[in-house]
Amino acid sequence: MPDSRFILVTAPAKVNLYLGVHPERDERGYHLVDTVMTTLDLTDTLAIAPSDHLMVRTVPEADFPMEENTAWRAATAMGEAFGREPNFSILIDKHIPVRSGLGGPSTDAAATIMGICRYWGIDPTDARIDAVARSIGADVPFFLYGPPAYFTGAGDAMQEIYRPLTGTPVALVKPLDGGVSTAEAYARFDANPQELPELEGMLEAMRTHDEQQIFAHVANNLAAAACELAPEVAEILTWIREQPGVRAADVSGSGAVVFAVCDTQMAAEAIALSAINDHGWWGQAAKMGEGGPVIAVG
């Protein structure tokens, strides 16, 4: 346990460079997927400290009970897995938009798990940690690994880890209000399944760190469902692909964020500013990161 009374954990967002959803489901009822993800330097920040009881708060305040928060669920699952009371006060400073496809709830859960591992002196590679992560959500295991990785199963079974694309500029744009429900996106996909994008080219490009080929194989067959549920997402996707300096663009996860891989940080910032000032959308310039949650002792 740290000497300090609290720790800070940065929880990075992610984008799906590749997402291929299969019509088939696993024994848990989850769709089978292939996905390649990478983290971003857009982060939530969690302050975790010992307490008399488990308490989770978010800034801004969430509009649902704290018991439904993924950080609460992760702390509770850690307590069950290790036979201890997860008596922590967890404050989450939210910067990753909800219902965006950027993995906010999943990264908050992973950061909570890592923070509790630090307090309890648990090796994060303990097999029980992976089981806890998978019990919370499909993307949570990815955030425990951090570097770009290829996942199968329901998106929760790590297959390969790759060299980071650290510093690659990215523009993020979404409708100002609302988002896309993951459950609704998958239901819409079921009503109109889309063909799987070609996968092997992406995997080979990631293995050889061939950036030109990596970005040539950016794909997401869940994007059509997101665009049908939120037509403004389709408008943003069309617009962003026409902007100068864009190497590749697609919907991240089930949306509603559209991401554009850019030639320069200046191009990413120009796209984000234009999205905000000229269209009234939410916009953010970011960079690809190199790892998962980072712990700092307060």
N, C-alpha and C positions, 0 to 999 in steps of 0.2 A: 504494500500500500504506500502511496506517495506520502512524504512528510507533510505536504501542503494539505489544507482542508478542502481544496477543490482542484479539479483539472478542467482544462478546456480541450474540446475535441472538434476539429474542423471536419465537416462531412461534405465531400464533394458531390456535385451533380454528375450525370453521365449522359452520353448520347449513344444511340445504337448506330454504329457504322453499317451494320448488316442486321436485318431482322427477317427471318423466314418462319412464318407461322404455318404449321401443318394442320389440316382438318382433323387429324387423329388426336386423341387425348390419352393421357396416362391413367394409371389405376386410381389416381386421386381426383380425376376429372379435369385436370389442367391440360390445355393444348400443348402438344409437343412443339418446341421451337428450336431453331438454330439462331444464335445471335453472337455478334462481335461487338463489344462495348469498350468505351474508353472514358475516363473521368475528365472533368473540367475543373478550372480554378474558380468556378462559381460555387460557393459553399454556404451551408448552414453552419452555425457554431453552437455547440452544446457545452454548457457549464454543468458539471456533475460534482456533487458533494454528498458526503454521508449525511443521513437524516434519521429522524425517529420513525419515519414511514416513507413509503414510495410516493413521490409527488412529481408530476410532469406539468410544465407550463410552456406555452409558446408565445413568442412575440413576433407578429401580432397574435392576439388571443385566437385560438381555434374555435370554430363554431360547432364542436362536438365534444362529448365527454372525454376527459383525459384518459380514461380507461380504454378508449378506442384508439389512442395514439400508438403508433408502432413502437415508439421508445418505451412506453409503458408495457406493451406486450413483450418486447424484447427483454426488459428487466425482469418481468415476471417469469418468462421462460428460462432465463439464466438462473433464477432462484430455484425453480423446479429441477433444472438439470443438475445443479450442484448442491442442493439441499441446504440452501442458505436464504436468509431473508434479504431481499433486494431493497434495503432501506436507503434510498438515495433521493435527493432532490435534483431534478433534471430540468434545466431551463434551456429551451431551444430558440435561438435567434434565427428566424426564418428569412432566407433570401431566395431559396429555390421555389418557384411558383408551384402551387398544387395543381394536380390534374394536367400536368404539362408534358409527361413522358420523359422527364429529367431525373426521375428516381428519388425525389425528395423524401418520401416516407421510408423508403428502403435504406437510403444512406443514413438517415437519422437512427434507424434501428441498428445498423452496423456500427455506427459511432457509439451508441449506447453499450453494445456488446463489448467493444474494444475498451471503453472506459471502465466497465465493470471488471473485465479481465485484469486491467492494471490495478485496480483496488484490491482484488481478491488474489492477485499473484498467480493467475491462470495463464498457461501458454495458449495463445490464440490459435495454434495449430492443433490443439486438442480436438479429437474427433467429435466430442460433444458440442463444440462451438459451431461446427458446420451444421450439425443437426438442429441446433437452436436457430441458426440463421435461416435455414430452409423452412422451418416451421412458421416463420414470420412472413416471408414473401419471396418470390422467385428471384428478385434482383439482389436480395440482401447478401448472399454468398459472394457475388461479384465484388461488392464494396469492401469485403474483408480482404480480398486479394489485391485489388487496386490497379495494377497495370492493365493495359489492353488485354482482353482475354476472349476466348471462344467458349461459349457455354451451350450445352444441349439439355435434354430433359425438358423441364418446363422453363428453361433458362436458368436453372439452378445447379447444373452439374458441370463443373469446370473441366475442360478438355485440354486447352493449350493457353499459355501465357506468352505475350509478345513484348518486344522492345517498345517502350513508350514513344508516343508521338509528341513529346513534351514541347509546348510552346506553339503548336500549330494554331493559327488564329481561327476563331469560329464566331459567327454571328447567330444569335438566337432571337427569334421573333415569334410572337403568338398574339391572338386576339387579346385586347386589353381586359375584357371581362370573360368569365366562364372558362371552361376547359373541356376535356374529353374524359369521360369515365372509361376506365380500362374494361370494366365488365360490359359496358354498352358497345365498346369497339369490338370486342371479341364476339359478342352476339351478332353484330352487324356483319362481321367476317363470316360467321357460320351461315348467315343467310345468303352470302355471296362470296364464297371462298376465292381467293386470288392465287394465281400460280406462284410457286416458290421461285424466288430469284436464284440465279446461278451462284453457288456457294464456293466452290473449290478455288475459283480465281481470287476471291477475297482472302481465303485462308493462305494460299500460296504467297500472295502479295504481303500479307502480315508476317509470314515466316521469313521472307527475304527483306522486309522493311522497304518495299518498293512503293514509295508514297504515291507516285503517279497511278500505279495500278490499284492501290488501296482505294483511292478516291474515285477511280473509274468504276469500282464495284460497289459503291455505296448504294444500298437498296433496302426497301421496307415494304413487304406485301400487306402490312396492316394499315398503310397510309391511306388507301382508298376508303377504308371504313372510317378513319378519322375525318377525312374530307367530306364524306357523306353526312356524318353526324354534326360537323361544324363547317359549313361551306366557306367560312372566312379563312379556315386553314388552307383550303384549296387555293383561295385567292392569294394568300401569303406565299404559298409554295411556288405558284406561277410567277409572282412578282420577284421573289428573291433569286430565282434562277436566271432572271434577266439582268441582275445587278452586276456592275463591273467587279472584277477580281474574285468571282465565285468559281471555285474548282469543282464543287459538288454540293448538292442540297437535297434534303429529304425531311420527312417527319421523323421525330425521335420517338421510339416506342409507339404508344397508342395516341400520342399527341397530347396537348395541342401545340407544342413548340415545333417550329420548323427551324432546322439548323443549316447553316451554310458554311462549308469549309472554304476559307479565303486565302488568297495569295499573301496578303499582308494584314497586319493588325490595323493599319489605317483603313483598309477596305472593310474590315469587320466593324470597326467603329462607325464608319460612314453609313453602313447598312442599318445598324442599330439606331443611329440618330435619325435617319430618314424614316424608319419605321415609326418612331415616336412622334417626330415633328410633322411629317407629311401625311401620315395615315392614322395616327391615334392608336397605334398598336403598342404592345409591350415589346421592348427591345433591349438587348444586352450584348455587349462584346465580351468574349471570353477566350481562353486558351485551353488546349488540351493539357491534362496533367499527367503525373507519372505514378500516382499511388492512391491508396484509399484514405481512411481517416488518419489524421495526424494529431497526436496527443501532446499537449503542452501543460506542464505543471504550473498551477496558478500560484 
